[in-house]
Structures are given as structure tokens and as C-alpha cells.
Amino acid sequence: MKRLLLGLVVGLLIGGVAAVYFLGRPRFGSLPGTPLRPPDANTSNAANVTVAIDEKFFDALLGTIFQQLGSPQLKLGQMQSPSPMQPAMFQSGCSNVVILNQQSGDVKTSVRFTGGKIVAPLAFTGSYGLVGKCVQFKGTARATVDLSFDQSKQTVYGELNVEEVNLEDVSPLISALVTAFVRQTIAAQVNPFEVLRVSQLALSLPIKQANGTLKAAIKDVRSEVQDGSLRLILTYDFSAEKTQSG
């Protein structure tokens, strides 16, 4: 159970929001596997393990990150151009980063479970080189997280979708460009990310009294977002095999 909670935290939070500390090779494409569906009557009659996690857990975790590790930084990428030459309007010695902040005004960086969705309000500051100038910006964003399960890889994946970006005291033209840069960078460097490798929860138990082994693999994962909490329902597929006699 501890492994399950750890995987969920690392995936949803560190993989999606705080993963900006550990950005690696850009990754593109849609979510692998099948989107997680809500539980139904068949789910309730199956062999399940259910885990629930609430918003307070993420509040404490984020608070620790900001207080003990500092604000995460995300390196902004350039918009792709058909020409190998970088457009002159983007040439600058600017740092080109977005810094995730703990709070800006009424918006606090957090993870919220509401309206049937996983929502991540974000507060940030940053800079970007435009028209030979280093534009400093500050703003907030609203992102949602989609989940999927790839049974062949026994892995639950997540995708962070930035739906709204609001910049303060920035002209509409620059605002549109910076918004596009932020969204493209997240898509390229964060998505998709691993939420949980359910293979860690597979079972292989020797039953000496029956001269065999009981095995259990996860064949389906469902999710249910309630107000203030998230439930993951893992459905097991059991099998057994006799021990080969020598």
C-alpha cells in the first residue's frame, strides 16, 4: 500500500507539476493505453483494491517542496519554425524560464479534486526573450490531469493539460506568445508521465498446502473524483498453477 501511495504522489504531483525539477528528453504524443473510466456495477462485483487520497495530503507535500527545496523552474522552449535559423524576434540573452510559486494573490499552487476533475491551479513568474528584450511576466494558470491505464505495460499514465493562462500587465500580443510557449513546453517535456506502475502490486504467492502458486495481475484501473478526494479502483485477475514435480 505504501508503494501505491508513493507512485500516485510521484506521478500526479512530481511527475506532472514538480517534475520541472527533473526535466528530461522531450516527449510527444497522446496518453498510452485506455483513459480511466468511472467505476460501474461490474467493478463493484470484481476483486478490487481501492485507494483514496485527499487534497490535504497534496497541500502538505507541496508545502514541503516549496519550503525545503525551493521553487521549481521550467525551461521554456521555442515555437518550432520551418527554418533552421531562429527568428530574430526571439533572439535574446534572456533566461527563458517559468518559476512555479507557492501563491500569487488568491491563487495557490495546489491539487484539487472537484467537479469530477483533477485540477491544478498554478502561480508563476518568469521571463522570455522577445523582440530583443527580456520580458518579465507574472501570472496564474489552471491545468487539469487526465489519466489512462496501459495494461500491456501495467502502468497508469497522466497528462497535464494547461487550459487557462492569465498574465498580469502584459500586452495581448506578448501574452498570446508566452501562453503558447508555456503550453508547448509542458506538452514536450512533461507529458505523458508515469503515475503508477501497478506491476509492483502484482502477486505471486506459493501455496505449499496445495502444491501450487497463486498469481494476481491488475487487468483494469478505474478512477472516481469526489469533492476533495480521488479514488483509484484496481481490479485483479487471479490465476493459479501447480508446481512442477521433479
Helices and strands as residue ranges (DSSP letters): H 2-9, I 10-15, G 18-22, E 34-35, H 41-44, E 48-54, H 55-64, I 65-69, E 73-75, G 88-90, E 97-101, E 103-104, E 107-108, E 112-114, E 117-130, E 133-150, E 155-167, H 172-189, E 193-197, G 198-201, E 203-207, G 208-210, E 212-226, E 229-242
